[in-house]
C-alpha cells in the first residue's frame, strides 16, 4: 500500500469507522462500495450503499471521508 493511501486512511480517520452505511433501497441499481483495511489491531471493514446518493442527501461526514479514500485508491489502481 502506498504512503498516499495510508495517509488518506489516517487523515480521514477510517480505522475507527468500520460498519455499514447508506440506504440499500435508495437507488436502482444499488451501488455498493466496500473497503477492508488490515492494520496492526485487526481489520476494519466498511460497506457503503449508494455513496453518490448519500453524499447529496445527508450531512453525515462519513460519506465524504470514505469518498476521499476511495478516490486515492482509485488513482493508485489506475496507475498500475
TORZATI-88365 format. One record per atom (N, C-alpha, C, O): residue number from 1; residue in three letters; x, y, z; atom name. Coordinates in nm, 4 decimals, always signed. Example, Ala and Ser with C-alpha at 12.3 -4.5 7.8 and 13.67 -1.06 7.14 Angstrom:
<segus>
{n:1&res:ala&c1:+1.3190&c2:-0.5690&c3:+0.7800&atom:N}
{n:1&res:ala&c1:+1.2300&c2:-0.4500&c3:+0.7800&atom:CA}
{n:1&res:ala&c1:+1.3200&c2:-0.3300&c3:+0.7800&atom:C}
{n:1&res:ala&c1:+1.4236&c2:-0.3319&c3:+0.8465&atom:O}
{n:2&res:ser&c1:+1.2850&c2:-0.2250&c3:+0.7080&atom:N}
{n:2&res:ser&c1:+1.3670&c2:-0.1060&c3:+0.7140&atom:CA}
{n:2&res:ser&c1:+1.2900&c2:+0.0030&c3:+0.7870&atom:C}
{n:2&res:ser&c1:+1.3409&c2:+0.1138&c3:+0.8039&atom:O}
</segus>
This chain:
<segus>
{n:1&res:unk&c1:+0.0847&c2:-0.1165&c3:+0.0000&atom:N}
{n:1&res:unk&c1:+0.0000&c2:+0.0000&c3:+0.0000&atom:CA}
{n:1&res:unk&c1:+0.0899&c2:+0.1236&c3:+0.0000&atom:C}
{n:1&res:unk&c1:+0.1898&c2:+0.1295&c3:+0.0716&atom:O}
{n:2&res:unk&c1:+0.0531&c2:+0.2199&c3:-0.0800&atom:N}
{n:2&res:unk&c1:+0.1362&c2:+0.3398&c3:-0.0921&atom:CA}
{n:2&res:unk&c1:+0.1182&c2:+0.4323&c3:+0.0288&atom:C}
{n:2&res:unk&c1:+0.0193&c2:+0.4243&c3:+0.1016&atom:O}
{n:3&res:unk&c1:+0.2157&c2:+0.5188&c3:+0.0472&atom:N}
{n:3&res:unk&c1:+0.2078&c2:+0.6181&c3:+0.1549&atom:CA}
{n:3&res:unk&c1:+0.0870&c2:+0.7089&c3:+0.1372&atom:C}
{n:3&res:unk&c1:+0.0258&c2:+0.7518&c3:+0.2350&atom:O}
{n:4&res:unk&c1:+0.0532&c2:+0.7380&c3:+0.0127&atom:N}
{n:4&res:unk&c1:-0.0617&c2:+0.8258&c3:-0.0140&atom:CA}
{n:4&res:unk&c1:-0.1922&c2:+0.7623&c3:+0.0358&atom:C}
{n:4&res:unk&c1:-0.2768&c2:+0.8313&c3:+0.0926&atom:O}
{n:5&res:unk&c1:-0.2085&c2:+0.6327&c3:+0.0150&atom:N}
{n:5&res:unk&c1:-0.3281&c2:+0.5627&c3:+0.0614&atom:CA}
{n:5&res:unk&c1:-0.3292&c2:+0.5562&c3:+0.2135&atom:C}
{n:5&res:unk&c1:-0.4319&c2:+0.5825&c3:+0.2760&atom:O}
{n:6&res:unk&c1:-0.2161&c2:+0.5215&c3:+0.2733&atom:N}
{n:6&res:unk&c1:-0.2063&c2:+0.5149&c3:+0.4191&atom:CA}
{n:6&res:unk&c1:-0.2387&c2:+0.6511&c3:+0.4800&atom:C}
{n:6&res:unk&c1:-0.3146&c2:+0.6589&c3:+0.5766&atom:O}
{n:7&res:unk&c1:-0.1830&c2:+0.7568&c3:+0.4256&atom:N}
{n:7&res:unk&c1:-0.2105&c2:+0.8915&c3:+0.4759&atom:CA}
{n:7&res:unk&c1:-0.3578&c2:+0.9274&c3:+0.4620&atom:C}
{n:7&res:unk&c1:-0.4151&c2:+0.9885&c3:+0.5522&atom:O}
{n:8&res:unk&c1:-0.4195&c2:+0.8906&c3:+0.3510&atom:N}
{n:8&res:unk&c1:-0.5617&c2:+0.9190&c3:+0.3307&atom:CA}
{n:8&res:unk&c1:-0.6466&c2:+0.8457&c3:+0.4344&atom:C}
{n:8&res:unk&c1:-0.7431&c2:+0.9016&c3:+0.4866&atom:O}
{n:9&res:unk&c1:-0.6111&c2:+0.7210&c3:+0.4642&atom:N}
{n:9&res:unk&c1:-0.6854&c2:+0.6442&c3:+0.5651&atom:CA}
{n:9&res:unk&c1:-0.6745&c2:+0.7119&c3:+0.7013&atom:C}
{n:9&res:unk&c1:-0.7749&c2:+0.7275&c3:+0.7708&atom:O}
{n:10&res:unk&c1:-0.5539&c2:+0.7522&c3:+0.7401&atom:N}
{n:10&res:unk&c1:-0.5353&c2:+0.8170&c3:+0.8696&atom:CA}
{n:10&res:unk&c1:-0.5946&c2:+0.9580&c3:+0.8717&atom:C}
{n:10&res:unk&c1:-0.6579&c2:+0.9964&c3:+0.9701&atom:O}
{n:11&res:unk&c1:-0.5753&c2:+1.0348&c3:+0.7661&atom:N}
{n:11&res:unk&c1:-0.6272&c2:+1.1718&c3:+0.7605&atom:CA}
{n:11&res:unk&c1:-0.7795&c2:+1.1750&c3:+0.7699&atom:C}
{n:11&res:unk&c1:-0.8371&c2:+1.2703&c3:+0.8224&atom:O}
{n:12&res:unk&c1:-0.8440&c2:+1.0709&c3:+0.7191&atom:N}
{n:12&res:unk&c1:-0.9899&c2:+1.0650&c3:+0.7190&atom:CA}
{n:12&res:unk&c1:-1.0454&c2:+0.9757&c3:+0.8295&atom:C}
{n:12&res:unk&c1:-1.1652&c2:+0.9477&c3:+0.8335&atom:O}
{n:13&res:unk&c1:-0.9574&c2:+0.9312&c3:+0.9190&atom:N}
{n:13&res:unk&c1:-0.9951&c2:+0.8555&c3:+1.0388&atom:CA}
{n:13&res:unk&c1:-1.0853&c2:+0.7356&c3:+1.0068&atom:C}
{n:13&res:unk&c1:-1.1896&c2:+0.7172&c3:+1.0696&atom:O}
{n:14&res:unk&c1:-1.0446&c2:+0.6552&c3:+0.9096&atom:N}
{n:14&res:unk&c1:-1.1277&c2:+0.5411&c3:+0.8707&atom:CA}
{n:14&res:unk&c1:-1.1029&c2:+0.4157&c3:+0.9534&atom:C}
{n:14&res:unk&c1:-1.1841&c2:+0.3233&c3:+0.9485&atom:O}
{n:15&res:unk&c1:-0.9948&c2:+0.4093&c3:+1.0284&atom:N}
{n:15&res:unk&c1:-0.9706&c2:+0.2893&c3:+1.1088&atom:CA}
{n:15&res:unk&c1:-1.0769&c2:+0.2717&c3:+1.2163&atom:C}
{n:15&res:unk&c1:-1.1012&c2:+0.1597&c3:+1.2613&atom:O}
{n:16&res:unk&c1:-1.1399&c2:+0.3796&c3:+1.2578&atom:N}
{n:16&res:unk&c1:-1.2448&c2:+0.3719&c3:+1.3599&atom:CA}
{n:16&res:unk&c1:-1.3850&c2:+0.3796&c3:+1.2998&atom:C}
{n:16&res:unk&c1:-1.4830&c2:+0.3922&c3:+1.3732&atom:O}
{n:17&res:unk&c1:-1.3953&c2:+0.3724&c3:+1.1692&atom:N}
{n:17&res:unk&c1:-1.5237&c2:+0.3937&c3:+1.1019&atom:CA}
{n:17&res:unk&c1:-1.5861&c2:+0.2653&c3:+1.0483&atom:C}
{n:17&res:unk&c1:-1.6719&c2:+0.2705&c3:+0.9601&atom:O}
{n:18&res:unk&c1:-1.5443&c2:+0.1516&c3:+1.0999&atom:N}
{n:18&res:unk&c1:-1.5989&c2:+0.0260&c3:+1.0493&atom:CA}
{n:18&res:unk&c1:-1.7497&c2:+0.0196&c3:+1.0631&atom:C}
{n:18&res:unk&c1:-1.8068&c2:+0.0727&c3:+1.1584&atom:O}
{n:19&res:unk&c1:-1.8136&c2:-0.0456&c3:+0.9676&atom:N}
{n:19&res:unk&c1:-1.9582&c2:-0.0621&c3:+0.9742&atom:CA}
{n:19&res:unk&c1:-2.0219&c2:-0.0545&c3:+0.8378&atom:C}
{n:19&res:unk&c1:-1.9545&c2:-0.0523&c3:+0.7348&atom:O}
{n:20&res:unk&c1:-2.1542&c2:-0.0505&c3:+0.8398&atom:N}
{n:20&res:unk&c1:-2.2338&c2:-0.0435&c3:+0.7174&atom:CA}
{n:20&res:unk&c1:-2.3052&c2:+0.0908&c3:+0.7171&atom:C}
{n:20&res:unk&c1:-2.3659&c2:+0.1304&c3:+0.8166&atom:O}
{n:21&res:unk&c1:-2.2973&c2:+0.1600&c3:+0.6045&atom:N}
{n:21&res:unk&c1:-2.3550&c2:+0.2923&c3:+0.5916&atom:CA}
{n:21&res:unk&c1:-2.4404&c2:+0.2988&c3:+0.4659&atom:C}
{n:21&res:unk&c1:-2.4269&c2:+0.2163&c3:+0.3755&atom:O}
{n:22&res:unk&c1:-2.5275&c2:+0.3973&c3:+0.4615&atom:N}
{n:22&res:unk&c1:-2.6088&c2:+0.4196&c3:+0.3434&atom:CA}
{n:22&res:unk&c1:-2.7429&c2:+0.3497&c3:+0.3517&atom:C}
{n:22&res:unk&c1:-2.7784&c2:+0.2896&c3:+0.4532&atom:O}
{n:23&res:unk&c1:-2.8166&c2:+0.3594&c3:+0.2415&atom:N}
{n:23&res:unk&c1:-2.9506&c2:+0.3023&c3:+0.2327&atom:CA}
{n:23&res:unk&c1:-2.9552&c2:+0.2152&c3:+0.1080&atom:C}
{n:23&res:unk&c1:-2.9507&c2:+0.2667&c3:-0.0037&atom:O}
{n:24&res:unk&c1:-2.9643&c2:+0.0824&c3:+0.1259&atom:N}
{n:24&res:unk&c1:-2.9646&c2:-0.0065&c3:+0.0090&atom:CA}
{n:24&res:unk&c1:-3.0781&c2:+0.0212&c3:-0.0890&atom:C}
{n:24&res:unk&c1:-3.0621&c2:-0.0008&c3:-0.2091&atom:O}
{n:25&res:unk&c1:-3.1915&c2:+0.0688&c3:-0.0403&atom:N}
{n:25&res:unk&c1:-3.3077&c2:+0.0906&c3:-0.1272&atom:CA}
{n:25&res:unk&c1:-3.3112&c2:+0.2308&c3:-0.1870&atom:C}
{n:25&res:unk&c1:-3.4104&c2:+0.2685&c3:-0.2494&atom:O}
{n:26&res:unk&c1:-3.2035&c2:+0.3092&c3:-0.1688&atom:N}
{n:26&res:unk&c1:-3.2023&c2:+0.4476&c3:-0.2169&atom:CA}
{n:26&res:unk&c1:-3.1751&c2:+0.4583&c3:-0.3665&atom:C}
{n:26&res:unk&c1:-3.1948&c2:+0.5653&c3:-0.4241&atom:O}
{n:27&res:unk&c1:-3.1315&c2:+0.3530&c3:-0.4297&atom:N}
{n:27&res:unk&c1:-3.1002&c2:+0.3621&c3:-0.5721&atom:CA}
{n:27&res:unk&c1:-3.1298&c2:+0.2320&c3:-0.6443&atom:C}
{n:27&res:unk&c1:-3.1357&c2:+0.1250&c3:-0.5837&atom:O}
{n:28&res:unk&c1:-3.1480&c2:+0.2432&c3:-0.7729&atom:N}
{n:28&res:unk&c1:-3.1683&c2:+0.1252&c3:-0.8562&atom:CA}
{n:28&res:unk&c1:-3.0941&c2:+0.1496&c3:-0.9861&atom:C}
{n:28&res:unk&c1:-3.1366&c2:+0.2336&c3:-1.0655&atom:O}
{n:29&res:unk&c1:-2.9853&c2:+0.0794&c3:-1.0103&atom:N}
{n:29&res:unk&c1:-2.9320&c2:-0.0320&c3:-0.9327&atom:CA}
{n:29&res:unk&c1:-2.8614&c2:+0.0168&c3:-0.8058&atom:C}
{n:29&res:unk&c1:-2.8230&c2:+0.1333&c3:-0.7952&atom:O}
{n:30&res:unk&c1:-2.8457&c2:-0.0726&c3:-0.7125&atom:N}
{n:30&res:unk&c1:-2.7789&c2:-0.0414&c3:-0.5869&atom:CA}
{n:30&res:unk&c1:-2.6287&c2:-0.0351&c3:-0.6116&atom:C}
{n:30&res:unk&c1:-2.5708&c2:-0.1255&c3:-0.6718&atom:O}
{n:31&res:unk&c1:-2.5666&c2:+0.0722&c3:-0.5648&atom:N}
{n:31&res:unk&c1:-2.4203&c2:+0.0853&c3:-0.5727&atom:CA}
{n:31&res:unk&c1:-2.3644&c2:+0.0449&c3:-0.4365&atom:C}
{n:31&res:unk&c1:-2.4112&c2:+0.0925&c3:-0.3331&atom:O}
{n:32&res:unk&c1:-2.2649&c2:-0.0422&c3:-0.4367&atom:N}
{n:32&res:unk&c1:-2.2028&c2:-0.0859&c3:-0.3125&atom:CA}
{n:32&res:unk&c1:-2.0537&c2:-0.0585&c3:-0.3203&atom:C}
{n:32&res:unk&c1:-1.9856&c2:-0.1041&c3:-0.4122&atom:O}
{n:33&res:unk&c1:-2.0034&c2:+0.0167&c3:-0.2225&atom:N}
{n:33&res:unk&c1:-1.8600&c2:+0.0416&c3:-0.2099&atom:CA}
{n:33&res:unk&c1:-1.8140&c2:-0.0298&c3:-0.0844&atom:C}
{n:33&res:unk&c1:-1.8793&c2:-0.0225&c3:+0.0197&atom:O}
{n:34&res:unk&c1:-1.7017&c2:-0.0985&c3:-0.0944&atom:N}
{n:34&res:unk&c1:-1.6541&c2:-0.1765&c3:+0.0193&atom:CA}
{n:34&res:unk&c1:-1.5046&c2:-0.1572&c3:+0.0361&atom:C}
{n:34&res:unk&c1:-1.4289&c2:-0.1616&c3:-0.0609&atom:O}
{n:35&res:unk&c1:-1.4628&c2:-0.1357&c3:+0.1599&atom:N}
{n:35&res:unk&c1:-1.3218&c2:-0.1239&c3:+0.1936&atom:CA}
{n:35&res:unk&c1:-1.2913&c2:-0.2219&c3:+0.3060&atom:C}
{n:35&res:unk&c1:-1.3696&c2:-0.2369&c3:+0.3999&atom:O}
{n:36&res:unk&c1:-1.1791&c2:-0.2871&c3:+0.2957&atom:N}
{n:36&res:unk&c1:-1.1299&c2:-0.3722&c3:+0.4034&atom:CA}
{n:36&res:unk&c1:-0.9873&c2:-0.3280&c3:+0.4310&atom:C}
{n:36&res:unk&c1:-0.8993&c2:-0.3414&c3:+0.3459&atom:O}
{n:37&res:unk&c1:-0.9650&c2:-0.2748&c3:+0.5515&atom:N}
{n:37&res:unk&c1:-0.8354&c2:-0.2204&c3:+0.5889&atom:CA}
{n:37&res:unk&c1:-0.7754&c2:-0.3112&c3:+0.6955&atom:C}
{n:37&res:unk&c1:-0.8287&c2:-0.3224&c3:+0.8059&atom:O}
{n:38&res:unk&c1:-0.6652&c2:-0.3753&c3:+0.6620&atom:N}
{n:38&res:unk&c1:-0.5948&c2:-0.4613&c3:+0.7570&atom:CA}
{n:38&res:unk&c1:-0.4847&c2:-0.3790&c3:+0.8221&atom:C}
{n:38&res:unk&c1:-0.4031&c2:-0.3171&c3:+0.7537&atom:O}
{n:39&res:unk&c1:-0.4832&c2:-0.3789&c3:+0.9553&atom:N}
{n:39&res:unk&c1:-0.3856&c2:-0.2997&c3:+1.0292&atom:CA}
{n:39&res:unk&c1:-0.3416&c2:-0.3774&c3:+1.1519&atom:C}
{n:39&res:unk&c1:-0.3898&c2:-0.4879&c3:+1.1764&atom:O}
{n:40&res:unk&c1:-0.2506&c2:-0.3203&c3:+1.2286&atom:N}
{n:40&res:unk&c1:-0.1889&c2:-0.3927&c3:+1.3406&atom:CA}
{n:40&res:unk&c1:-0.2877&c2:-0.4323&c3:+1.4500&atom:C}
{n:40&res:unk&c1:-0.2576&c2:-0.5213&c3:+1.5295&atom:O}
{n:41&res:unk&c1:-0.4035&c2:-0.3695&c3:+1.4564&atom:N}
{n:41&res:unk&c1:-0.5031&c2:-0.4028&c3:+1.5581&atom:CA}
{n:41&res:unk&c1:-0.6154&c2:-0.4907&c3:+1.5045&atom:C}
{n:41&res:unk&c1:-0.7104&c2:-0.5203&c3:+1.5770&atom:O}
{n:42&res:unk&c1:-0.6057&c2:-0.5324&c3:+1.3796&atom:N}
{n:42&res:unk&c1:-0.7090&c2:-0.6183&c3:+1.3219&atom:CA}
{n:42&res:unk&c1:-0.7509&c2:-0.5722&c3:+1.1839&atom:C}
{n:42&res:unk&c1:-0.6689&c2:-0.5275&c3:+1.1036&atom:O}
{n:43&res:unk&c1:-0.8796&c2:-0.5839&c3:+1.1579&atom:N}
{n:43&res:unk&c1:-0.9349&c2:-0.5494&c3:+1.0269&atom:CA}
{n:43&res:unk&c1:-1.0534&c2:-0.4559&c3:+1.0477&atom:C}
{n:43&res:unk&c1:-1.1391&c2:-0.4802&c3:+1.1326&atom:O}
{n:44&res:unk&c1:-1.0569&c2:-0.3492&c3:+0.9692&atom:N}
{n:44&res:unk&c1:-1.1709&c2:-0.2584&c3:+0.9677&atom:CA}
{n:44&res:unk&c1:-1.2417&c2:-0.2771&c3:+0.8349&atom:C}
{n:44&res:unk&c1:-1.1825&c2:-0.2586&c3:+0.7286&atom:O}
{n:45&res:unk&c1:-1.3694&c2:-0.3140&c3:+0.8415&atom:N}
{n:45&res:unk&c1:-1.4486&c2:-0.3313&c3:+0.7194&atom:CA}
{n:45&res:unk&c1:-1.5537&c2:-0.2226&c3:+0.7120&atom:C}
{n:45&res:unk&c1:-1.6250&c2:-0.1960&c3:+0.8088&atom:O}
{n:46&res:unk&c1:-1.5624&c2:-0.1600&c3:+0.5952&atom:N}
{n:46&res:unk&c1:-1.6584&c2:-0.0531&c3:+0.5712&atom:CA}
{n:46&res:unk&c1:-1.7354&c2:-0.0868&c3:+0.4443&atom:C}
{n:46&res:unk&c1:-1.6760&c2:-0.1124&c3:+0.3396&atom:O}
{n:47&res:unk&c1:-1.8678&c2:-0.0865&c3:+0.4543&atom:N}
{n:47&res:unk&c1:-1.9538&c2:-0.1074&c3:+0.3386&atom:CA}
{n:47&res:unk&c1:-2.0469&c2:+0.0128&c3:+0.3290&atom:C}
{n:47&res:unk&c1:-2.1076&c2:+0.0542&c3:+0.4279&atom:O}
{n:48&res:unk&c1:-2.0573&c2:+0.0681&c3:+0.2088&atom:N}
{n:48&res:unk&c1:-2.1441&c2:+0.1837&c3:+0.1873&atom:CA}
{n:48&res:unk&c1:-2.2382&c2:+0.1543&c3:+0.0714&atom:C}
{n:48&res:unk&c1:-2.1947&c2:+0.1177&c3:-0.0378&atom:O}
{n:49&res:unk&c1:-2.3667&c2:+0.1709&c3:+0.0965&atom:N}
{n:49&res:unk&c1:-2.4672&c2:+0.1577&c3:-0.0082&atom:CA}
{n:49&res:unk&c1:-2.4958&c2:+0.2951&c3:-0.0663&atom:C}
{n:49&res:unk&c1:-2.5219&c2:+0.3907&c3:+0.0068&atom:O}
{n:50&res:unk&c1:-2.4906&c2:+0.3039&c3:-0.1972&atom:N}
{n:50&res:unk&c1:-2.5291&c2:+0.4251&c3:-0.2707&atom:CA}
{n:50&res:unk&c1:-2.4548&c2:+0.5495&c3:-0.2221&atom:C}
{n:50&res:unk&c1:-2.5163&c2:+0.6487&c3:-0.1829&atom:O}
{n:51&res:unk&c1:-2.3225&c2:+0.5428&c3:-0.2254&atom:N}
{n:51&res:unk&c1:-2.2373&c2:+0.6514&c3:-0.1787&atom:CA}
{n:51&res:unk&c1:-2.2701&c2:+0.7834&c3:-0.2474&atom:C}
{n:51&res:unk&c1:-2.2815&c2:+0.8866&c3:-0.1812&atom:O}
{n:52&res:unk&c1:-2.2851&c2:+0.7811&c3:-0.3779&atom:N}
{n:52&res:unk&c1:-2.3147&c2:+0.9046&c3:-0.4515&atom:CA}
{n:52&res:unk&c1:-2.4435&c2:+0.9704&c3:-0.4055&atom:C}
{n:52&res:unk&c1:-2.4491&c2:+1.0923&c3:-0.3893&atom:O}
{n:53&res:unk&c1:-2.5454&c2:+0.8912&c3:-0.3848&atom:N}
{n:53&res:unk&c1:-2.6741&c2:+0.9442&c3:-0.3378&atom:CA}
{n:53&res:unk&c1:-2.6596&c2:+0.9984&c3:-0.1961&atom:C}
{n:53&res:unk&c1:-2.7107&c2:+1.1059&c3:-0.1647&atom:O}
{n:54&res:unk&c1:-2.5895&c2:+0.9236&c3:-0.1103&atom:N}
{n:54&res:unk&c1:-2.5758&c2:+0.9638&c3:+0.0297&atom:CA}
{n:54&res:unk&c1:-2.4963&c2:+1.0938&c3:+0.0432&atom:C}
{n:54&res:unk&c1:-2.5216&c2:+1.1720&c3:+0.1349&atom:O}
{n:55&res:unk&c1:-2.4008&c2:+1.1179&c3:-0.0466&atom:N}
{n:55&res:unk&c1:-2.3242&c2:+1.2424&c3:-0.0429&atom:CA}
{n:55&res:unk&c1:-2.4139&c2:+1.3644&c3:-0.0585&atom:C}
{n:55&res:unk&c1:-2.3880&c2:+1.4692&c3:+0.0007&atom:O}
{n:56&res:unk&c1:-2.5206&c2:+1.3506&c3:-0.1393&atom:N}
{n:56&res:unk&c1:-2.6082&c2:+1.4640&c3:-0.1671&atom:CA}
{n:56&res:unk&c1:-2.7287&c2:+1.4718&c3:-0.0753&atom:C}
{n:56&res:unk&c1:-2.7927&c2:+1.5766&c3:-0.0665&atom:O}
{n:57&res:unk&c1:-2.7609&c2:+1.3635&c3:-0.0070&atom:N}
{n:57&res:unk&c1:-2.8838&c2:+1.3616&c3:+0.0725&atom:CA}
{n:57&res:unk&c1:-2.8619&c2:+1.3521&c3:+0.2227&atom:C}
{n:57&res:unk&c1:-2.9572&c2:+1.3299&c3:+0.2972&atom:O}
{n:58&res:unk&c1:-2.7392&c2:+1.3683&c3:+0.2682&atom:N}
{n:58&res:unk&c1:-2.7127&c2:+1.3671&c3:+0.4112&atom:CA}
{n:58&res:unk&c1:-2.5946&c2:+1.4587&c3:+0.4418&atom:C}
{n:58&res:unk&c1:-2.5106&c2:+1.4847&c3:+0.3557&atom:O}
{n:59&res:unk&c1:-2.5898&c2:+1.5055&c3:+0.5618&atom:N}
{n:59&res:unk&c1:-2.4773&c2:+1.5881&c3:+0.6060&atom:CA}
{n:59&res:unk&c1:-2.3780&c2:+1.5075&c3:+0.6878&atom:C}
{n:59&res:unk&c1:-2.2861&c2:+1.5647&c3:+0.7464&atom:O}
{n:60&res:unk&c1:-2.3945&c2:+1.3771&c3:+0.6930&atom:N}
{n:60&res:unk&c1:-2.3049&c2:+1.2920&c3:+0.7713&atom:CA}
{n:60&res:unk&c1:-2.1653&c2:+1.2972&c3:+0.7105&atom:C}
{n:60&res:unk&c1:-2.1489&c2:+1.2739&c3:+0.5908&atom:O}
{n:61&res:unk&c1:-2.0653&c2:+1.3274&c3:+0.7918&atom:N}
{n:61&res:unk&c1:-1.9293&c2:+1.3462&c3:+0.7404&atom:CA}
{n:61&res:unk&c1:-1.8599&c2:+1.2167&c3:+0.7002&atom:C}
{n:61&res:unk&c1:-1.7528&c2:+1.2222&c3:+0.6398&atom:O}
{n:62&res:unk&c1:-1.9159&c2:+1.1021&c3:+0.7308&atom:N}
{n:62&res:unk&c1:-1.8511&c2:+0.9761&c3:+0.6932&atom:CA}
{n:62&res:unk&c1:-1.8458&c2:+0.9589&c3:+0.5413&atom:C}
{n:62&res:unk&c1:-1.7491&c2:+0.9029&c3:+0.4896&atom:O}
{n:63&res:unk&c1:-1.9460&c2:+1.0049&c3:+0.4700&atom:N}
{n:63&res:unk&c1:-1.9506&c2:+0.9818&c3:+0.3254&atom:CA}
{n:63&res:unk&c1:-1.8404&c2:+1.0547&c3:+0.2493&atom:C}
{n:63&res:unk&c1:-1.7764&c2:+0.9928&c3:+0.1643&atom:O}
{n:64&res:unk&c1:-1.8147&c2:+1.1830&c3:+0.2752&atom:N}
{n:64&res:unk&c1:-1.7013&c2:+1.2468&c3:+0.2078&atom:CA}
{n:64&res:unk&c1:-1.5672&c2:+1.1860&c3:+0.2485&atom:C}
{n:64&res:unk&c1:-1.4753&c2:+1.1786&c3:+0.1669&atom:O}
{n:65&res:unk&c1:-1.5554&c2:+1.1425&c3:+0.3743&atom:N}
{n:65&res:unk&c1:-1.4307&c2:+1.0801&c3:+0.4189&atom:CA}
{n:65&res:unk&c1:-1.4037&c2:+0.9518&c3:+0.3415&atom:C}
{n:65&res:unk&c1:-1.2916&c2:+0.9280&c3:+0.2964&atom:O}
{n:66&res:unk&c1:-1.5063&c2:+0.8700&c3:+0.3263&atom:N}
{n:66&res:unk&c1:-1.4912&c2:+0.7453&c3:+0.2512&atom:CA}
{n:66&res:unk&c1:-1.4608&c2:+0.7754&c3:+0.1050&atom:C}
{n:66&res:unk&c1:-1.3747&c2:+0.7109&c3:+0.0452&atom:O}
{n:67&res:unk&c1:-1.5301&c2:+0.8719&c3:+0.0475&atom:N}
{n:67&res:unk&c1:-1.5061&c2:+0.9081&c3:-0.0926&atom:CA}
{n:67&res:unk&c1:-1.3624&c2:+0.9530&c3:-0.1146&atom:C}
{n:67&res:unk&c1:-1.3006&c2:+0.9152&c3:-0.2141&atom:O}
{n:68&res:unk&c1:-1.3088&c2:+1.0324&c3:-0.0237&atom:N}
{n:68&res:unk&c1:-1.1703&c2:+1.0791&c3:-0.0393&atom:CA}
{n:68&res:unk&c1:-1.0721&c2:+0.9615&c3:-0.0425&atom:C}
{n:68&res:unk&c1:-0.9805&c2:+0.9593&c3:-0.1247&atom:O}
{n:69&res:unk&c1:-1.0911&c2:+0.8654&c3:+0.0457&atom:N}
{n:69&res:unk&c1:-1.0017&c2:+0.7487&c3:+0.0483&atom:CA}
{n:69&res:unk&c1:-1.0207&c2:+0.6644&c3:-0.0772&atom:C}
{n:69&res:unk&c1:-0.9228&c2:+0.6210&c3:-0.1379&atom:O}
{n:70&res:unk&c1:-1.1446&c2:+0.6409&c3:-0.1165&atom:N}
{n:70&res:unk&c1:-1.1703&c2:+0.5622&c3:-0.2387&atom:CA}
{n:70&res:unk&c1:-1.1104&c2:+0.6309&c3:-0.3616&atom:C}
{n:70&res:unk&c1:-1.0629&c2:+0.5635&c3:-0.4530&atom:O}
{n:71&res:unk&c1:-1.1124&c2:+0.7626&c3:-0.3644&atom:N}
{n:71&res:unk&c1:-1.0539&c2:+0.8363&c3:-0.4770&atom:CA}
{n:71&res:unk&c1:-0.9032&c2:+0.8168&c3:-0.4838&atom:C}
{n:71&res:unk&c1:-0.8474&c2:+0.7986&c3:-0.5921&atom:O}
{n:72&res:unk&c1:-0.8375&c2:+0.8206&c3:-0.3693&atom:N}
{n:72&res:unk&c1:-0.6920&c2:+0.7975&c3:-0.3666&atom:CA}
{n:72&res:unk&c1:-0.6608&c2:+0.6549&c3:-0.4110&atom:C}
{n:72&res:unk&c1:-0.5675&c2:+0.6327&c3:-0.4883&atom:O}
{n:73&res:unk&c1:-0.7379&c2:+0.5592&c3:-0.3627&atom:N}
{n:73&res:unk&c1:-0.7167&c2:+0.4194&c3:-0.4031&atom:CA}
{n:73&res:unk&c1:-0.7400&c2:+0.4037&c3:-0.5525&atom:C}
{n:73&res:unk&c1:-0.6652&c2:+0.3329&c3:-0.6200&atom:O}
{n:74&res:unk&c1:-0.8439&c2:+0.4696&c3:-0.6049&atom:N}
{n:74&res:unk&c1:-0.8727&c2:+0.4633&c3:-0.7476&atom:CA}
{n:74&res:unk&c1:-0.7596&c2:+0.5185&c3:-0.8323&atom:C}
{n:74&res:unk&c1:-0.7257&c2:+0.4613&c3:-0.9359&atom:O}
{n:75&res:unk&c1:-0.7013&c2:+0.6286&c3:-0.7893&atom:N}
{n:75&res:unk&c1:-0.5870&c2:+0.6862&c3:-0.8622&atom:CA}
{n:75&res:unk&c1:-0.4684&c2:+0.5902&c3:-0.8602&atom:C}
{n:75&res:unk&c1:-0.3961&c2:+0.5782&c3:-0.9591&atom:O}
{n:76&res:unk&c1:-0.4487&c2:+0.5227&c3:-0.7487&atom:N}
{n:76&res:unk&c1:-0.3377&c2:+0.4280&c3:-0.7368&atom:CA}
{n:76&res:unk&c1:-0.3568&c2:+0.3077&c3:-0.8302&atom:C}
{n:76&res:unk&c1:-0.2616&c2:+0.2618&c3:-0.8933&atom:O}
{n:77&res:unk&c1:-0.4794&c2:+0.2574&c3:-0.8384&atom:N}
{n:77&res:unk&c1:-0.5045&c2:+0.1398&c3:-0.9217&atom:CA}
{n:77&res:unk&c1:-0.5046&c2:+0.1743&c3:-1.0704&atom:C}
{n:77&res:unk&c1:-0.4743&c2:+0.0883&c3:-1.1532&atom:O}
{n:78&res:unk&c1:-0.5381&c2:+0.2984&c3:-1.1060&atom:N}
{n:78&res:unk&c1:-0.5325&c2:+0.3404&c3:-1.2462&atom:CA}
{n:78&res:unk&c1:-0.3910&c2:+0.3442&c3:-1.2973&atom:C}
{n:78&res:unk&c1:-0.3668&c2:+0.3197&c3:-1.4155&atom:O}
{n:79&res:unk&c1:-0.2964&c2:+0.3746&c3:-1.2097&atom:N}
{n:79&res:unk&c1:-0.1564&c2:+0.3854&c3:-1.2488&atom:CA}
{n:79&res:unk&c1:-0.0861&c2:+0.2508&c3:-1.2657&atom:C}
{n:79&res:unk&c1:+0.0284&c2:+0.2462&c3:-1.3107&atom:O}
{n:80&res:unk&c1:-0.1527&c2:+0.1426&c3:-1.2304&atom:N}
{n:80&res:unk&c1:-0.0894&c2:+0.0102&c3:-1.2401&atom:CA}
{n:80&res:unk&c1:-0.1021&c2:-0.0481&c3:-1.3769&atom:C}
{n:80&res:unk&c1:-0.0542&c2:-0.1588&c3:-1.4016&atom:O}
</segus>
